[in-house]
Amino acid sequence: MNRYETVFIMTPVLSQEQAAETVGKFKKYLADNGAKVLFEENWGLKKLAYPIQKKSTGFYHLLEFEASGEIVGPFETELIRDERIMRFLTTRMDKHHIAFAQGKRNKAAAEA
């Protein structure tokens, strides 16, 4: 089992409920295919560095999950097929990436 991190940008024309429904759809897909979602974070509506599909903002969301490598390809295909997703990036986390992400979460929890 490898650990992966996917960040995706949803179209800004969605309501908060529709964005939450979209995230729920992908979390359910991962769970149904044997992956375990370890962490998720909603970054909210952010300005894009450059326009995508004539839109200058988008809803960012991060999912960190543990899964076998075979699930990543079909998961990305699902992201491509969904018209609510403008862009996405999936990366495999190495031990340094995992330690950095955990440290960042611990620091944020201590400040709160």
N, C-alpha and C positions, 0 to 999 in steps of 0.2 A: 504494500500500500504506500503510495506516494502522497505528498501533500501538495495541493494546488491552490492558487489564488486567481480568481477571475474578477476583473473590474469591467463593468459594462455601463454604457450610457444609454438611457432611455429618452425617447423624444419628449420635448417639453410640453407638448399639447395634452399630455395625460394628466388626469386629476391625481391627487394623493392616493385615492382608493385604487385607481387603475394601476398606478406604479406599484403599490403594495401587492396587488393581484399578480402582476407580471413577475415580481420577485418570488412570490409564493409558487408560481408555476415552475420556475427553474429549481427552487429548493425541493419541490415535490419530485421533479424529474431526477434529480441527484439521489434522493432517498429511495425512489423506486428502483434505481439501478445499482444499489449497493454502496453508494457513497455516504459519507457521514459529514454533514455540515458542522464545522467546528466554530466558526465565527462569521458574523455578517455585520456590515456597517453601512448605514445609509448616509451618504455624503451630501444629499440634497441637490437642489438646483444650482448649477454652477455655470459660469460663462465658459464657452469653448475657446480654445486658442485660435481656431479658424472655423468658418461655417461648415457644417455637415448637413447635407440635404436642405440647404438654405435656412438652417436654424443656427442661432448663435448661442443657445443655452441647452442644457440637458440635465436630466436627473442621473447622478452617479450612484452606483451601488457596488459594494465589494462583497464577495463570497469567498470564504476560505474553507476548503473541504479536503477530506482524505478519501482517496479512491484508487482503484487500479488504473493503469495507463490506458486501457481499452475504452474507458468511458469518456475520455476527453474529446475524441473526435466526434462521436455522436452528440455530445453535449454542445459542442461548438456549432454543429449543424443545426441544432434546435435554436440556438441564438441567432444564426444567420436567417433562418426561416421566419422568425418573428419580426413583423414590421415595426414593432414598438422599440426594437433595439437598433440604435444607430451605429455603435461601435462596441467592441469588446476586446479584451486581452486576457489570455490565460497563461500563467507562468507556473512552472514547477518550482516549489520552494526547496532550497537546500538548507542545511543546518544553520547557516549564517542568517539566511532570510527569515527562518522560523524564529531564531533567537532575537533578531531585530524587531520583528512584529510583536513578539511576546513582551519585550521590554517596552515598546511604545504603548502597548495596552496597559501594562502595569503602571507606567508613569501617568497615563491619563486617569487611571482609577485612583491613584494616590492624590492627584490634584483635585479630584471631584469631591 
